[in-house]
């Protein structure tokens, strides 16, 4: 993989030893990178305050960090599944945006970031309404010249779905950036089940921990029994879909948050999707089934794994340069 120019004009060309998709993906959550991100985010975190957002049928927790002076805008950040507002990639993007003069709001999805006791109902990926309302409430509380929504993985999927319905909610977004968004959930599920075992183990372990926290918060509502009886993500998801959602089966649920087909056909908010051709979790082939409205720009990097994009041995992130370009253009 030599230096390949992406649609934003920036080259992703890491050293050969860092080019493998699994290396990129695993380095993305390496503890050293977490430490570096928190260190870079010191200024962001020093002015961060917790806020509970009323989202109709739900309450969601987020953290707001005001800009030092008059804000260029508000950046709202959405994490991935079983991540949180304190995930390293969220802190990294937040620190970058804050340093450029933006106010930053880091949102936790339902049942993420130790918020299991805030709502009785379980999180699932089709709970779009509460996320739209949370973004709208954050924007209303913290008025700014422009609002930018940035999401990673499942958060990227949510970001694009929020953008697609934003006009019907009276929500004005100036830019959306979706990094390695889940495109077709069926394909992602299959990739997790049949790919490198560490990804499946990681999500099963974190999801089981989350479900136990939910049961502890609402012992009269939930008794999931021994969760290890489900050996796969497919089994576990099917069980919870059939018992704790309005969807009749797993297929209907997975289709409910797919970005393929006409889901984005009516998108009017200017948006950039950033994907890696070697992503082991989000098959690049599914991109062909996503609608291409004029508002959507797509950056295809030749590598980067899943939300990795590590470009040097100092763990520098190519995404930071991408995001800086996007935010500088707006500012």
N, C-alpha and C positions, 0 to 999 in steps of 0.2 A: 504494500500500500504506500505509494509515494504521495507527495503533497497534492491533494486534490482540492480545487477551488470550489467552495460551496456557493449557494445562491446569495449569501450575504457578503461574499468577497473575502472571507477569512479562511485560511488554510488550516486543516487539522492533519498534522503529520508528526505523531509521537515517535519516540525512539523504537526501534524494532522490538526490543524486549517488552515493550508495553502495549504492543498492537493487538494481542489476542483478545477476543471478545470477553472471555471469562476473567482475564487479568483486569481489563478495564472495569467490568461490572463489580468485581470483588473489591478492587481498590476504592471504588466509590463509597463503600461503607467501612473502610478500614479505620480502626480506632485512631490511628495517627492523624488521619484526615479529619476526623471529628474534632480532635484537639486543636488542629490548625484552624478549622472553621470557627470554633468558639473563640479562639484567640483573636482572629480577624474581626469577629462580631462584637468585641468588647464595647465599643461605643454604642452600637445598636442596642445591646442588652442593658447597658447602664441607664437608658432612658425608657426602657420597655415597661408598660403597665398592662396588667391583665384586664380583659373586658368580657363580660357575658353578653352575647347578642341574643335578642329575642327574635326567633325566626318562625313565629307562628306556632306550629306544633312541636317545636324543639328549641332548646337553648344550646348555643355553641360558644366555646371559649376561644378567644384569640388574644393576641398581644400586639399592642400598638406602640410604635416608636416614632415620635415626631421628628421632623427634620430640624436642623440647628437654626435655620432661618426660614424665610418664606418658602414653602414647599414647591418644588417643581411639579409635584403630583403625588398621588397615592399609589403605592404598589401593594397589591394583595397577593399573598403567596399561599398556594395549596400544595400540601405534601402528598406523598404516595400512600398506598395501602399499608397499614400498620407502621407508618411513619408518624411524625408529629410536627408541631410548629417549631420544635427544637432539633429536627433532623439536620445533619450537617449541610446538606444541599440547600435547605431553606435558610439556615444561618448565613451561608456563603452568599446566596443571592440577596438576602436582606441586607447584609453588610455592604455589598456593592451598591445597591440602590440607595441606601442611607447615605453612603459616602458621596453619591452624586447629587444629593440634595432632595431626595424623595422621603416622604413619610412612608412607613412600612407597617402593614398589618399582616401578621402571621396567624392564619386560621387553623384551628384543629377541627377535623371532621368529628362527627358523633362517635363516641367510644374510642377516641384516639387522644393521646397525650394525657392519660389518667383522668379522663372526663366521663368515666362509665356511670357515675352516679347522677349526672345532670339530666338524663332522659331515660324513661322506662324502656322505650323500644330499642331494638338492636340496630346497629349500623348495617346498611347494605348499600351497594353501589348505585342503586336506582333512586336514592333519596336526593333527587336534584333540587326540589323546591326549597328545602331548608338551606342549601348552599347558595342558591341564587339570593335568597332573602338575607343571608349573612353578609354576602358581598355588598348588597344594596345598603344594609344597615351600617356597615363599616364605612362606606362612601358617604353616607348621610351624616354620620357622627364626625367625620374628619374631612370636611370640604377641601378640595384641592383643584387646581386647574385642569387636571386630567387624571384618569384612573386606568391603571395597567394591571391586568390579571395574569399571573404566571403560575403554571402548575407543572408538576413532575409526575410521570407515570400515570397512576390512577388520577392524581391531581390534575395532570394535563388533560386527561379525558374529561374530567369535571369542568375544567376551564373552558374547553371548546363547547361543551353542552350548555354551560352558563351563557356563553357568548351567543349561541344560536337562539336562545329564548329571551335574552336580555331585553329587547324592545317591548315584548309583551308584558314585562314586569316594570317597565318604566325605568330600567337601569341603563345608564349611559356608560359604556366602556370605550376607551380610546385605543386600546391595544391589548391583544391577548397573545401570550407566548406559551406554547405547549411543548414540553420536552419529553420525548419518548412516551407519548400518550398511549394508553391501551386503545387499540383500534378495533379489534374483533375479539371480545372476551373468550369465545370458544377456542380461538387459536392460542391465546395466551395461557389458558388453562391447560391445553394440550402440551404447549412448550414447557410449562412448569412440571407437568407430570412425566414427560418423556426425556427432558433435558438433564443437565447436570444436577445430581441429587441435592446439592447444597442449597439451591434456590428453594426447592420444595420443602426441605427441612426447615429452612429459615422462616418461611411464611407459616408453615404449620405450627412451629414452636411459638411464634409471636401471636398468632391468632388464638391458639389454645390459652395462652396467658391472658389475652384480652377477654376471652369468654369467661374464664374463671373470675376475673375482676368484675365482670358484669353480674355474674351469679352471686358474688359476694355483696355487691351493692343492692341487689334486689332478690334476696333469697326466697321470698314468697312467690316470685314470678318465674324464676329460672332454676332448674336443676338439670344440667346437661349430662349428668352421669360421667362416666369415664371417657373423656374425649379421645384417648388413644385408641379406642375401638375403631375409629375412622382412620384408615391407613393413608388415604390420599386426600388431596384438596377437592377433587371431584365428589367423593363420598361426603365429605364434611359440608361442602357447599350445598349439595342436593338436600341433605338432611335439614339444614337451616332454612333453605328456600321454601321447602314444603311445609314447614311448621311455623315459621316466623315471618313470612312475607305474604303479600297478596298474590304472588305469582303461582300458577298451577304446577309448574315444573322448572327444572334447571334450565332448559332451553329458552323458555320464555323470559326468565330472569336475565340470562346472559345477553339475549337479544335486546333487553331493555336498556342497556347502557352501551351498546355498540355504536361506533362512529361510522360504520360502513353504510352503504346504500345512500339514501337521500338525507341522512341525519344532518349533514352540514350544508345541504344544498342552498338553504336560504340565509346562510351566514352573511351578515352585513358588517360586523365589527372587524376592522383590520386585524388579521391574525397571522402569526408565524408558527408553523409546526416544525420542530427540530427532531429528526430521527437518525438513528444509526443503522446502516445497512447490515451490520453484523449483530444487532441486538438479539441476545439469546432468549428474551422473554416476549418481545413484541415482533413477530415475524414481519419482515419488510414487505413480503408479498401481499399482505393485506392492504397496503397503501393504495394499490390499484383499484380497490373497491370503495375508496373514500371519494365523495363528491368534491369537485374542484371549483367552488365559487370564486369569482374575481377577488374577493376579500381575503382569500387564503393563500399564503405563500408557504412553500415547503422547502426546508433545508435538509438535504440528504448528505450526511457525513459518511465517508467510506468506512469508518469504524467508530469506536467509542463505547461499544457494549450497551448495557442498560444504565443510562444516566451516569455513565462514567466520565468519558471525555477527558481523561488524564493525559496531559500533553508533554510532561517532562518528569524527570526523576525527583523533582522538588514537589511533586503532586499538584502542580499548577493545573487549572481547569480551563479548557478551551471554551466552555460555556460562559465563563465570566467575561471573556472578550466578546462573545456573541451578545450577551445581555447588555454589556456596556454600549455596544453599537446601537442596539435597539433603543435604549433609554436616552442616549445622547441625541439621537435623531428626533425623538419626541421633545427633549428639553431645549 
